[in-house]
Amino acid sequence: QVQVVESGGGLVQAGGSLRLSCVASGTTFSINSMRWYRQAPGKQRELVAVISSGNTTKYADSVKGRFTISRDNAKSTVYLQMNSLKPEDTAVYYCCAAQYYSEYWGQGIQVTVSS
């Protein structure tokens, strides 16, 4: 079965950087669309970044220019490089692998940005 596992979260100071990783196993990773979502306390889950199987990327306006999504198909891994972090980036970040009309979600990982 498909497993999606995030790592790399933690506590950082405002202005700092963090890189999240997500390994998706049990699927044909190279044809998956990979997505990062986040959910801040008291707010709805929002789509942060998407990378297609062809490496086309999209970002939420709130993170554009600060975050970069990338993938390494040989490692079945998608990354989210987060720079110039702000306290409002504090959230649980979720990785999602999409293939056709199926979605596979990770358990989420906490990112906390202190002011």
Jmol script that loads the backbone (N, CA, C; Angstrom):
load data "model"
ATOM      1  N   GLN A   1       0.828  -1.176   0.000  1.00  0.00           N
ATOM      2  CA  GLN A   1       0.000   0.000   0.000  1.00  0.00           C
ATOM      3  C   GLN A   1       0.878   1.246   0.000  1.00  0.00           C
ATOM      4  N   VAL A   2       0.261   2.365  -0.326  1.00  0.00           N
ATOM      5  CA  VAL A   2       0.980   3.616  -0.400  1.00  0.00           C
ATOM      6  C   VAL A   2       1.202   4.176   1.005  1.00  0.00           C
ATOM      7  N   GLN A   3       2.417   4.652   1.239  1.00  0.00           N
ATOM      8  CA  GLN A   3       2.749   5.322   2.480  1.00  0.00           C
ATOM      9  C   GLN A   3       3.377   6.670   2.171  1.00  0.00           C
ATOM     10  N   VAL A   4       2.953   7.676   2.895  1.00  0.00           N
ATOM     11  CA  VAL A   4       3.456   9.032   2.721  1.00  0.00           C
ATOM     12  C   VAL A   4       3.954   9.505   4.078  1.00  0.00           C
ATOM     13  N   VAL A   5       5.234   9.874   4.155  1.00  0.00           N
ATOM     14  CA  VAL A   5       5.849  10.215   5.430  1.00  0.00           C
ATOM     15  C   VAL A   5       6.615  11.521   5.303  1.00  0.00           C
ATOM     16  N   GLU A   6       6.233  12.507   6.116  1.00  0.00           N
ATOM     17  CA  GLU A   6       6.911  13.794   6.138  1.00  0.00           C
ATOM     18  C   GLU A   6       7.996  13.815   7.210  1.00  0.00           C
ATOM     19  N   SER A   7       8.987  14.664   7.006  1.00  0.00           N
ATOM     20  CA  SER A   7      10.023  14.873   7.995  1.00  0.00           C
ATOM     21  C   SER A   7      10.621  16.261   7.807  1.00  0.00           C
ATOM     22  N   GLY A   8      11.383  16.711   8.793  1.00  0.00           N
ATOM     23  CA  GLY A   8      12.106  17.967   8.680  1.00  0.00           C
ATOM     24  C   GLY A   8      11.476  19.160   9.357  1.00  0.00           C
ATOM     25  N   GLY A   9      10.347  18.976  10.010  1.00  0.00           N
ATOM     26  CA  GLY A   9       9.712  20.080  10.705  1.00  0.00           C
ATOM     27  C   GLY A   9      10.433  20.422  11.995  1.00  0.00           C
ATOM     28  N   GLY A  10       9.929  21.446  12.657  1.00  0.00           N
ATOM     29  CA  GLY A  10      10.526  21.849  13.916  1.00  0.00           C
ATOM     30  C   GLY A  10      10.268  23.301  14.227  1.00  0.00           C
ATOM     31  N   LEU A  11      11.070  23.832  15.135  1.00  0.00           N
ATOM     32  CA  LEU A  11      10.957  25.210  15.604  1.00  0.00           C
ATOM     33  C   LEU A  11      12.097  26.042  15.044  1.00  0.00           C
ATOM     34  N   VAL A  12      11.749  27.161  14.420  1.00  0.00           N
ATOM     35  CA  VAL A  12      12.752  28.074  13.881  1.00  0.00           C
ATOM     36  C   VAL A  12      12.372  29.507  14.227  1.00  0.00           C
ATOM     37  N   GLN A  13      13.352  30.391  14.189  1.00  0.00           N
ATOM     38  CA  GLN A  13      13.104  31.805  14.406  1.00  0.00           C
ATOM     39  C   GLN A  13      12.620  32.475  13.129  1.00  0.00           C
ATOM     40  N   ALA A  14      11.869  33.547  13.288  1.00  0.00           N
ATOM     41  CA  ALA A  14      11.438  34.326  12.136  1.00  0.00           C
ATOM     42  C   ALA A  14      12.650  34.743  11.308  1.00  0.00           C
ATOM     43  N   GLY A  15      12.509  34.626   9.998  1.00  0.00           N
ATOM     44  CA  GLY A  15      13.606  34.917   9.098  1.00  0.00           C
ATOM     45  C   GLY A  15      14.469  33.723   8.772  1.00  0.00           C
ATOM     46  N   GLY A  16      14.278  32.637   9.483  1.00  0.00           N
ATOM     47  CA  GLY A  16      15.060  31.441   9.268  1.00  0.00           C
ATOM     48  C   GLY A  16      14.525  30.578   8.152  1.00  0.00           C
ATOM     49  N   SER A  17      15.150  29.420   7.984  1.00  0.00           N
ATOM     50  CA  SER A  17      14.803  28.497   6.913  1.00  0.00           C
ATOM     51  C   SER A  17      14.600  27.095   7.450  1.00  0.00           C
ATOM     52  N   LEU A  18      13.842  26.339   6.705  1.00  0.00           N
ATOM     53  CA  LEU A  18      13.573  24.957   7.043  1.00  0.00           C
ATOM     54  C   LEU A  18      13.270  24.208   5.759  1.00  0.00           C
ATOM     55  N   ARG A  19      13.670  22.955   5.688  1.00  0.00           N
ATOM     56  CA  ARG A  19      13.347  22.135   4.528  1.00  0.00           C
ATOM     57  C   ARG A  19      12.563  20.913   4.962  1.00  0.00           C
ATOM     58  N   LEU A  20      11.372  20.787   4.427  1.00  0.00           N
ATOM     59  CA  LEU A  20      10.547  19.619   4.663  1.00  0.00           C
ATOM     60  C   LEU A  20      10.787  18.583   3.574  1.00  0.00           C
ATOM     61  N   SER A  21      10.735  17.320   3.956  1.00  0.00           N
ATOM     62  CA  SER A  21      10.857  16.223   3.013  1.00  0.00           C
ATOM     63  C   SER A  21       9.643  15.323   3.136  1.00  0.00           C
ATOM     64  N   CYS A  22       9.305  14.683   2.043  1.00  0.00           N
ATOM     65  CA  CYS A  22       8.183  13.762   2.031  1.00  0.00           C
ATOM     66  C   CYS A  22       8.526  12.597   1.116  1.00  0.00           C
ATOM     67  N   VAL A  23       8.508  11.407   1.669  1.00  0.00           N
ATOM     68  CA  VAL A  23       8.772  10.194   0.907  1.00  0.00           C
ATOM     69  C   VAL A  23       7.456   9.466   0.672  1.00  0.00           C
ATOM     70  N   ALA A  24       7.164   9.195  -0.575  1.00  0.00           N
ATOM     71  CA  ALA A  24       5.957   8.464  -0.948  1.00  0.00           C
ATOM     72  C   ALA A  24       6.362   7.118  -1.517  1.00  0.00           C
ATOM     73  N   SER A  25       6.043   6.067  -0.813  1.00  0.00           N
ATOM     74  CA  SER A  25       6.397   4.720  -1.230  1.00  0.00           C
ATOM     75  C   SER A  25       5.153   3.932  -1.622  1.00  0.00           C
ATOM     76  N   GLY A  26       5.355   2.899  -2.421  1.00  0.00           N
ATOM     77  CA  GLY A  26       4.249   2.048  -2.832  1.00  0.00           C
ATOM     78  C   GLY A  26       3.431   2.599  -3.975  1.00  0.00           C
ATOM     79  N   THR A  27       3.952   3.596  -4.655  1.00  0.00           N
ATOM     80  CA  THR A  27       3.270   4.196  -5.787  1.00  0.00           C
ATOM     81  C   THR A  27       4.287   4.490  -6.881  1.00  0.00           C
ATOM     82  N   THR A  28       3.777   4.771  -8.072  1.00  0.00           N
ATOM     83  CA  THR A  28       4.660   5.156  -9.167  1.00  0.00           C
ATOM     84  C   THR A  28       4.943   6.645  -9.039  1.00  0.00           C
ATOM     85  N   PHE A  29       5.948   6.964  -8.249  1.00  0.00           N
ATOM     86  CA  PHE A  29       6.185   8.337  -7.836  1.00  0.00           C
ATOM     87  C   PHE A  29       6.367   9.283  -9.016  1.00  0.00           C
ATOM     88  N   SER A  30       7.030   8.833 -10.061  1.00  0.00           N
ATOM     89  CA  SER A  30       7.369   9.713 -11.171  1.00  0.00           C
ATOM     90  C   SER A  30       6.144  10.286 -11.885  1.00  0.00           C
ATOM     91  N   ILE A  31       5.012   9.641 -11.787  1.00  0.00           N
ATOM     92  CA  ILE A  31       3.802  10.141 -12.428  1.00  0.00           C
ATOM     93  C   ILE A  31       2.848  10.803 -11.440  1.00  0.00           C
ATOM     94  N   ASN A  32       3.269  10.915 -10.197  1.00  0.00           N
ATOM     95  CA  ASN A  32       2.435  11.549  -9.188  1.00  0.00           C
ATOM     96  C   ASN A  32       2.558  13.061  -9.220  1.00  0.00           C
ATOM     97  N   SER A  33       1.433  13.715  -9.050  1.00  0.00           N
ATOM     98  CA  SER A  33       1.444  15.112  -8.669  1.00  0.00           C
ATOM     99  C   SER A  33       1.628  15.172  -7.154  1.00  0.00           C
ATOM    100  N   MET A  34       2.563  15.982  -6.700  1.00  0.00           N
ATOM    101  CA  MET A  34       2.860  16.078  -5.275  1.00  0.00           C
ATOM    102  C   MET A  34       2.479  17.461  -4.766  1.00  0.00           C
ATOM    103  N   ARG A  35       1.859  17.482  -3.599  1.00  0.00           N
ATOM    104  CA  ARG A  35       1.316  18.712  -3.062  1.00  0.00           C
ATOM    105  C   ARG A  35       1.673  18.870  -1.598  1.00  0.00           C
ATOM    106  N   TRP A  36       1.902  20.105  -1.202  1.00  0.00           N
ATOM    107  CA  TRP A  36       2.041  20.467   0.197  1.00  0.00           C
ATOM    108  C   TRP A  36       0.855  21.340   0.607  1.00  0.00           C
ATOM    109  N   TYR A  37       0.232  20.959   1.699  1.00  0.00           N
ATOM    110  CA  TYR A  37      -0.824  21.734   2.328  1.00  0.00           C
ATOM    111  C   TYR A  37      -0.363  22.156   3.716  1.00  0.00           C
ATOM    112  N   ARG A  38      -1.066  23.092   4.290  1.00  0.00           N
ATOM    113  CA  ARG A  38      -0.830  23.424   5.687  1.00  0.00           C
ATOM    114  C   ARG A  38      -2.139  23.829   6.350  1.00  0.00           C
ATOM    115  N   GLN A  39      -2.176  23.647   7.644  1.00  0.00           N
ATOM    116  CA  GLN A  39      -3.323  24.054   8.427  1.00  0.00           C
ATOM    117  C   GLN A  39      -2.830  24.740   9.693  1.00  0.00           C
ATOM    118  N   ALA A  40      -3.119  26.025   9.797  1.00  0.00           N
ATOM    119  CA  ALA A  40      -2.748  26.807  10.952  1.00  0.00           C
ATOM    120  C   ALA A  40      -3.844  26.699  12.006  1.00  0.00           C
ATOM    121  N   PRO A  41      -3.509  26.954  13.263  1.00  0.00           N
ATOM    122  CA  PRO A  41      -4.517  26.878  14.321  1.00  0.00           C
ATOM    123  C   PRO A  41      -5.716  27.774  14.035  1.00  0.00           C
ATOM    124  N   GLY A  42      -6.906  27.203  14.115  1.00  0.00           N
ATOM    125  CA  GLY A  42      -8.127  27.959  13.907  1.00  0.00           C
ATOM    126  C   GLY A  42      -8.442  28.295  12.465  1.00  0.00           C
ATOM    127  N   LYS A  43      -7.678  27.774  11.526  1.00  0.00           N
ATOM    128  CA  LYS A  43      -7.896  28.078  10.124  1.00  0.00           C
ATOM    129  C   LYS A  43      -8.101  26.804   9.311  1.00  0.00           C
ATOM    130  N   GLN A  44      -8.652  26.981   8.120  1.00  0.00           N
ATOM    131  CA  GLN A  44      -8.845  25.862   7.212  1.00  0.00           C
ATOM    132  C   GLN A  44      -7.525  25.423   6.594  1.00  0.00           C
ATOM    133  N   ARG A  45      -7.487  24.182   6.168  1.00  0.00           N
ATOM    134  CA  ARG A  45      -6.337  23.692   5.446  1.00  0.00           C
ATOM    135  C   ARG A  45      -6.231  24.394   4.091  1.00  0.00           C
ATOM    136  N   GLU A  46      -5.031  24.790   3.739  1.00  0.00           N
ATOM    137  CA  GLU A  46      -4.823  25.492   2.487  1.00  0.00           C
ATOM    138  C   GLU A  46      -3.717  24.833   1.675  1.00  0.00           C
ATOM    139  N   LEU A  47      -3.834  24.944   0.375  1.00  0.00           N
ATOM    140  CA  LEU A  47      -2.823  24.427  -0.533  1.00  0.00           C
ATOM    141  C   LEU A  47      -1.664  25.410  -0.597  1.00  0.00           C
ATOM    142  N   VAL A  48      -0.462  24.914  -0.342  1.00  0.00           N
ATOM    143  CA  VAL A  48       0.730  25.752  -0.315  1.00  0.00           C
ATOM    144  C   VAL A  48       1.486  25.702  -1.632  1.00  0.00           C
ATOM    145  N   ALA A  49       1.734  24.498  -2.133  1.00  0.00           N
ATOM    146  CA  ALA A  49       2.535  24.334  -3.335  1.00  0.00           C
ATOM    147  C   ALA A  49       2.212  23.019  -4.013  1.00  0.00           C
ATOM    148  N   VAL A  50       2.375  22.998  -5.327  1.00  0.00           N
ATOM    149  CA  VAL A  50       2.128  21.811  -6.139  1.00  0.00           C
ATOM    150  C   VAL A  50       3.272  21.641  -7.121  1.00  0.00           C
ATOM    151  N   ILE A  51       3.685  20.410  -7.333  1.00  0.00           N
ATOM    152  CA  ILE A  51       4.619  20.109  -8.403  1.00  0.00           C
ATOM    153  C   ILE A  51       4.077  18.914  -9.180  1.00  0.00           C
ATOM    154  N   SER A  52       3.964  19.071 -10.482  1.00  0.00           N
ATOM    155  CA  SER A  52       3.418  18.027 -11.333  1.00  0.00           C
ATOM    156  C   SER A  52       4.484  17.004 -11.686  1.00  0.00           C
ATOM    157  N   SER A  53       4.048  15.944 -12.357  1.00  0.00           N
ATOM    158  CA  SER A  53       5.000  14.941 -12.824  1.00  0.00           C
ATOM    159  C   SER A  53       5.988  15.517 -13.834  1.00  0.00           C
ATOM    160  N   GLY A  54       5.598  16.589 -14.510  1.00  0.00           N
ATOM    161  CA  GLY A  54       6.470  17.270 -15.458  1.00  0.00           C
ATOM    162  C   GLY A  54       7.228  18.441 -14.865  1.00  0.00           C
ATOM    163  N   ASN A  55       7.208  18.578 -13.545  1.00  0.00           N
ATOM    164  CA  ASN A  55       7.945  19.611 -12.801  1.00  0.00           C
ATOM    165  C   ASN A  55       7.364  21.014 -12.961  1.00  0.00           C
ATOM    166  N   THR A  56       6.115  21.104 -13.363  1.00  0.00           N
ATOM    167  CA  THR A  56       5.428  22.384 -13.313  1.00  0.00           C
ATOM    168  C   THR A  56       5.050  22.686 -11.867  1.00  0.00           C
ATOM    169  N   THR A  57       5.289  23.906 -11.422  1.00  0.00           N
ATOM    170  CA  THR A  57       5.040  24.265 -10.026  1.00  0.00           C
ATOM    171  C   THR A  57       4.039  25.397  -9.910  1.00  0.00           C
ATOM    172  N   LYS A  58       3.315  25.394  -8.793  1.00  0.00           N
ATOM    173  CA  LYS A  58       2.395  26.463  -8.441  1.00  0.00           C
ATOM    174  C   LYS A  58       2.504  26.716  -6.948  1.00  0.00           C
ATOM    175  N   TYR A  59       2.299  27.972  -6.553  1.00  0.00           N
ATOM    176  CA  TYR A  59       2.422  28.361  -5.156  1.00  0.00           C
ATOM    177  C   TYR A  59       1.277  29.252  -4.732  1.00  0.00           C
ATOM    178  N   ALA A  60       0.930  29.149  -3.466  1.00  0.00           N
ATOM    179  CA  ALA A  60       0.024  30.119  -2.890  1.00  0.00           C
ATOM    180  C   ALA A  60       0.696  31.486  -2.867  1.00  0.00           C
ATOM    181  N   ASP A  61      -0.095  32.529  -3.049  1.00  0.00           N
ATOM    182  CA  ASP A  61       0.471  33.876  -3.062  1.00  0.00           C
ATOM    183  C   ASP A  61       1.223  34.203  -1.774  1.00  0.00           C
ATOM    184  N   SER A  62       0.771  33.665  -0.675  1.00  0.00           N
ATOM    185  CA  SER A  62       1.362  33.976   0.613  1.00  0.00           C
ATOM    186  C   SER A  62       2.786  33.447   0.774  1.00  0.00           C
ATOM    187  N   VAL A  63       3.174  32.471  -0.037  1.00  0.00           N
ATOM    188  CA  VAL A  63       4.506  31.889   0.085  1.00  0.00           C
ATOM    189  C   VAL A  63       5.359  32.093  -1.151  1.00  0.00           C
ATOM    190  N   LYS A  64       4.801  32.645  -2.188  1.00  0.00           N
ATOM    191  CA  LYS A  64       5.513  32.834  -3.444  1.00  0.00           C
ATOM    192  C   LYS A  64       6.756  33.698  -3.234  1.00  0.00           C
ATOM    193  N   GLY A  65       7.865  33.225  -3.761  1.00  0.00           N
ATOM    194  CA  GLY A  65       9.125  33.927  -3.598  1.00  0.00           C
ATOM    195  C   GLY A  65       9.900  33.517  -2.369  1.00  0.00           C
ATOM    196  N   ARG A  66       9.261  32.813  -1.447  1.00  0.00           N
ATOM    197  CA  ARG A  66       9.923  32.360  -0.223  1.00  0.00           C
ATOM    198  C   ARG A  66      10.068  30.847  -0.161  1.00  0.00           C
ATOM    199  N   PHE A  67       9.087  30.135  -0.700  1.00  0.00           N
ATOM    200  CA  PHE A  67       9.085  28.672  -0.661  1.00  0.00           C
ATOM    201  C   PHE A  67       9.384  28.119  -2.045  1.00  0.00           C
ATOM    202  N   THR A  68      10.031  26.967  -2.083  1.00  0.00           N
ATOM    203  CA  THR A  68      10.311  26.276  -3.327  1.00  0.00           C
ATOM    204  C   THR A  68       9.996  24.799  -3.176  1.00  0.00           C
ATOM    205  N   ILE A  69       9.175  24.283  -4.071  1.00  0.00           N
ATOM    206  CA  ILE A  69       8.877  22.858  -4.090  1.00  0.00           C
ATOM    207  C   ILE A  69       9.726  22.202  -5.177  1.00  0.00           C
ATOM    208  N   SER A  70      10.235  21.021  -4.881  1.00  0.00           N
ATOM    209  CA  SER A  70      11.038  20.279  -5.840  1.00  0.00           C
ATOM    210  C   SER A  70      10.847  18.791  -5.599  1.00  0.00           C
ATOM    211  N   ARG A  71      11.313  17.995  -6.538  1.00  0.00           N
ATOM    212  CA  ARG A  71      11.162  16.550  -6.385  1.00  0.00           C
ATOM    213  C   ARG A  71      12.397  15.824  -6.880  1.00  0.00           C
ATOM    214  N   ASP A  72      12.625  14.661  -6.315  1.00  0.00           N
ATOM    215  CA  ASP A  72      13.703  13.773  -6.710  1.00  0.00           C
ATOM    216  C   ASP A  72      13.058  12.414  -6.938  1.00  0.00           C
ATOM    217  N   ASN A  73      12.796  12.100  -8.187  1.00  0.00           N
ATOM    218  CA  ASN A  73      12.088  10.862  -8.494  1.00  0.00           C
ATOM    219  C   ASN A  73      12.892   9.621  -8.123  1.00  0.00           C
ATOM    220  N   ALA A  74      14.210   9.705  -8.205  1.00  0.00           N
ATOM    221  CA  ALA A  74      15.048   8.567  -7.845  1.00  0.00           C
ATOM    222  C   ALA A  74      14.902   8.205  -6.377  1.00  0.00           C
ATOM    223  N   LYS A  75      14.585   9.197  -5.546  1.00  0.00           N
ATOM    224  CA  LYS A  75      14.407   8.986  -4.117  1.00  0.00           C
ATOM    225  C   LYS A  75      12.941   8.968  -3.698  1.00  0.00           C
ATOM    226  N   SER A  76      12.042   9.085  -4.662  1.00  0.00           N
ATOM    227  CA  SER A  76      10.603   9.146  -4.388  1.00  0.00           C
ATOM    228  C   SER A  76      10.295  10.191  -3.323  1.00  0.00           C
ATOM    229  N   THR A  77      10.927  11.345  -3.447  1.00  0.00           N
ATOM    230  CA  THR A  77      10.850  12.368  -2.418  1.00  0.00           C
ATOM    231  C   THR A  77      10.501  13.723  -3.012  1.00  0.00           C
ATOM    232  N   VAL A  78       9.627  14.431  -2.327  1.00  0.00           N
ATOM    233  CA  VAL A  78       9.327  15.813  -2.654  1.00  0.00           C
ATOM    234  C   VAL A  78       9.794  16.676  -1.492  1.00  0.00           C
ATOM    235  N   TYR A  79      10.297  17.859  -1.806  1.00  0.00           N
ATOM    236  CA  TYR A  79      10.825  18.769  -0.800  1.00  0.00           C
ATOM    237  C   TYR A  79      10.057  20.083  -0.814  1.00  0.00           C
ATOM    238  N   LEU A  80      10.043  20.728   0.322  1.00  0.00           N
ATOM    239  CA  LEU A  80       9.556  22.093   0.412  1.00  0.00           C
ATOM    240  C   LEU A  80      10.601  22.906   1.151  1.00  0.00           C
ATOM    241  N   GLN A  81      11.351  23.699   0.398  1.00  0.00           N
ATOM    242  CA  GLN A  81      12.337  24.588   0.988  1.00  0.00           C
ATOM    243  C   GLN A  81      11.635  25.873   1.397  1.00  0.00           C
ATOM    244  N   MET A  82      11.697  26.206   2.665  1.00  0.00           N
ATOM    245  CA  MET A  82      11.004  27.359   3.205  1.00  0.00           C
ATOM    246  C   MET A  82      12.036  28.352   3.727  1.00  0.00           C
ATOM    247  N   ASN A  83      12.087  29.513   3.109  1.00  0.00           N
ATOM    248  CA  ASN A  83      13.008  30.566   3.497  1.00  0.00           C
ATOM    249  C   ASN A  83      12.235  31.785   3.989  1.00  0.00           C
ATOM    250  N   SER A  84      12.939  32.666   4.671  1.00  0.00           N
ATOM    251  CA  SER A  84      12.340  33.901   5.191  1.00  0.00           C
ATOM    252  C   SER A  84      11.043  33.619   5.929  1.00  0.00           C
ATOM    253  N   LEU A  85      11.094  32.665   6.811  1.00  0.00           N
ATOM    254  CA  LEU A  85       9.890  32.223   7.501  1.00  0.00           C
ATOM    255  C   LEU A  85       9.319  33.301   8.402  1.00  0.00           C
ATOM    256  N   LYS A  86       8.006  33.321   8.475  1.00  0.00           N
ATOM    257  CA  LYS A  86       7.259  34.274   9.275  1.00  0.00           C
ATOM    258  C   LYS A  86       6.426  33.529  10.307  1.00  0.00           C
ATOM    259  N   PRO A  87       6.089  34.186  11.408  1.00  0.00           N
ATOM    260  CA  PRO A  87       5.230  33.519  12.390  1.00  0.00           C
ATOM    261  C   PRO A  87       3.927  32.998  11.799  1.00  0.00           C
ATOM    262  N   GLU A  88       3.378  33.672  10.811  1.00  0.00           N
ATOM    263  CA  GLU A  88       2.146  33.226  10.191  1.00  0.00           C
ATOM    264  C   GLU A  88       2.305  31.963   9.354  1.00  0.00           C
ATOM    265  N   ASP A  89       3.538  31.510   9.150  1.00  0.00           N
ATOM    266  CA  ASP A  89       3.777  30.230   8.496  1.00  0.00           C
ATOM    267  C   ASP A  89       3.606  29.060   9.457  1.00  0.00           C
ATOM    268  N   THR A  90       3.457  29.344  10.723  1.00  0.00           N
ATOM    269  CA  THR A  90       3.265  28.298  11.716  1.00  0.00           C
ATOM    270  C   THR A  90       2.015  27.488  11.392  1.00  0.00           C
ATOM    271  N   ALA A  91       2.182  26.186  11.274  1.00  0.00           N
ATOM    272  CA  ALA A  91       1.076  25.311  10.893  1.00  0.00           C
ATOM    273  C   ALA A  91       1.549  23.868  10.932  1.00  0.00           C
ATOM    274  N   VAL A  92       0.594  22.971  10.807  1.00  0.00           N
ATOM    275  CA  VAL A  92       0.910  21.586  10.497  1.00  0.00           C
ATOM    276  C   VAL A  92       0.937  21.459   8.984  1.00  0.00           C
ATOM    277  N   TYR A  93       2.029  20.949   8.460  1.00  0.00           N
ATOM    278  CA  TYR A  93       2.203  20.811   7.023  1.00  0.00           C
ATOM    279  C   TYR A  93       1.962  19.365   6.611  1.00  0.00           C
ATOM    280  N   TYR A  94       1.169  19.198   5.562  1.00  0.00           N
ATOM    281  CA  TYR A  94       0.787  17.884   5.072  1.00  0.00           C
ATOM    282  C   TYR A  94       1.284  17.673   3.650  1.00  0.00           C
ATOM    283  N   CYS A  95       1.783  16.500   3.391  1.00  0.00           N
ATOM    284  CA  CYS A  95       2.200  16.087   2.063  1.00  0.00           C
ATOM    285  C   CYS A  95       1.117  15.188   1.470  1.00  0.00           C
ATOM    286  N   CYS A  96       0.831  15.393   0.206  1.00  0.00           N
ATOM    287  CA  CYS A  96      -0.187  14.607  -0.473  1.00  0.00           C
ATOM    288  C   CYS A  96       0.322  14.170  -1.835  1.00  0.00           C
ATOM    289  N   ALA A  97       0.244  12.879  -2.095  1.00  0.00           N
ATOM    290  CA  ALA A  97       0.574  12.318  -3.396  1.00  0.00           C
ATOM    291  C   ALA A  97      -0.712  12.041  -4.147  1.00  0.00           C
ATOM    292  N   ALA A  98      -0.797  12.555  -5.358  1.00  0.00           N
ATOM    293  CA  ALA A  98      -1.988  12.371  -6.176  1.00  0.00           C
ATOM    294  C   ALA A  98      -1.638  11.598  -7.435  1.00  0.00           C
ATOM    295  N   GLN A  99      -2.426  10.576  -7.716  1.00  0.00           N
ATOM    296  CA  GLN A  99      -2.267   9.790  -8.923  1.00  0.00           C
ATOM    297  C   GLN A  99      -3.651   9.507  -9.483  1.00  0.00           C
ATOM    298  N   TYR A 100      -3.894  10.001 -10.670  1.00  0.00           N
ATOM    299  CA  TYR A 100      -5.223   9.937 -11.261  1.00  0.00           C
ATOM    300  C   TYR A 100      -6.197  10.632 -10.305  1.00  0.00           C
ATOM    301  N   TYR A 101      -7.197   9.913  -9.805  1.00  0.00           N
ATOM    302  CA  TYR A 101      -8.145  10.512  -8.879  1.00  0.00           C
ATOM    303  C   TYR A 101      -8.005   9.958  -7.468  1.00  0.00           C
ATOM    304  N   SER A 102      -6.857   9.387  -7.174  1.00  0.00           N
ATOM    305  CA  SER A 102      -6.565   8.911  -5.829  1.00  0.00           C
ATOM    306  C   SER A 102      -5.606   9.868  -5.141  1.00  0.00           C
ATOM    307  N   GLU A 103      -5.796  10.063  -3.852  1.00  0.00           N
ATOM    308  CA  GLU A 103      -4.925  10.904  -3.045  1.00  0.00           C
ATOM    309  C   GLU A 103      -4.446  10.129  -1.826  1.00  0.00           C
ATOM    310  N   TYR A 104      -3.183  10.313  -1.505  1.00  0.00           N
ATOM    311  CA  TYR A 104      -2.584   9.649  -0.359  1.00  0.00           C
ATOM    312  C   TYR A 104      -1.916  10.709   0.501  1.00  0.00           C
ATOM    313  N   TRP A 105      -2.309  10.738   1.757  1.00  0.00           N
ATOM    314  CA  TRP A 105      -1.901  11.811   2.671  1.00  0.00           C
ATOM    315  C   TRP A 105      -0.946  11.330   3.741  1.00  0.00           C
ATOM    316  N   GLY A 106       0.006  12.179   4.057  1.00  0.00           N
ATOM    317  CA  GLY A 106       0.838  11.951   5.214  1.00  0.00           C
ATOM    318  C   GLY A 106       0.121  12.370   6.487  1.00  0.00           C
ATOM    319  N   GLN A 107       0.732  12.104   7.616  1.00  0.00           N
ATOM    320  CA  GLN A 107       0.116  12.414   8.899  1.00  0.00           C
ATOM    321  C   GLN A 107       0.274  13.870   9.312  1.00  0.00           C
ATOM    322  N   GLY A 108       1.135  14.597   8.643  1.00  0.00           N
ATOM    323  CA  GLY A 108       1.378  15.990   8.959  1.00  0.00           C
ATOM    324  C   GLY A 108       2.593  16.165   9.848  1.00  0.00           C
ATOM    325  N   ILE A 109       3.220  17.328   9.744  1.00  0.00           N
ATOM    326  CA  ILE A 109       4.388  17.628  10.551  1.00  0.00           C
ATOM    327  C   ILE A 109       4.326  19.091  10.979  1.00  0.00           C
ATOM    328  N   GLN A 110       4.680  19.341  12.234  1.00  0.00           N
ATOM    329  CA  GLN A 110       4.557  20.676  12.808  1.00  0.00           C
ATOM    330  C   GLN A 110       5.722  21.565  12.396  1.00  0.00           C
ATOM    331  N   VAL A 111       5.390  22.772  11.971  1.00  0.00           N
ATOM    332  CA  VAL A 111       6.366  23.829  11.752  1.00  0.00           C
ATOM    333  C   VAL A 111       5.957  25.010  12.623  1.00  0.00           C
ATOM    334  N   THR A 112       6.852  25.434  13.482  1.00  0.00           N
ATOM    335  CA  THR A 112       6.583  26.566  14.357  1.00  0.00           C
ATOM    336  C   THR A 112       7.642  27.635  14.143  1.00  0.00           C
ATOM    337  N   VAL A 113       7.198  28.850  13.874  1.00  0.00           N
ATOM    338  CA  VAL A 113       8.096  29.973  13.644  1.00  0.00           C
ATOM    339  C   VAL A 113       7.902  30.967  14.773  1.00  0.00           C
ATOM    340  N   SER A 114       8.937  31.191  15.541  1.00  0.00           N
ATOM    341  CA  SER A 114       8.859  32.097  16.671  1.00  0.00           C
ATOM    342  C   SER A 114       9.137  33.524  16.233  1.00  0.00           C
ATOM    343  N   SER A 115       8.521  34.471  16.918  1.00  0.00           N
ATOM    344  CA  SER A 115       8.684  35.878  16.587  1.00  0.00           C
ATOM    345  C   SER A 115       9.866  36.491  17.313  1.00  0.00           C
TER     346      SER A 115
END
end "model"
wireframe off; spacefill off
backbone 0.3
color backbone group
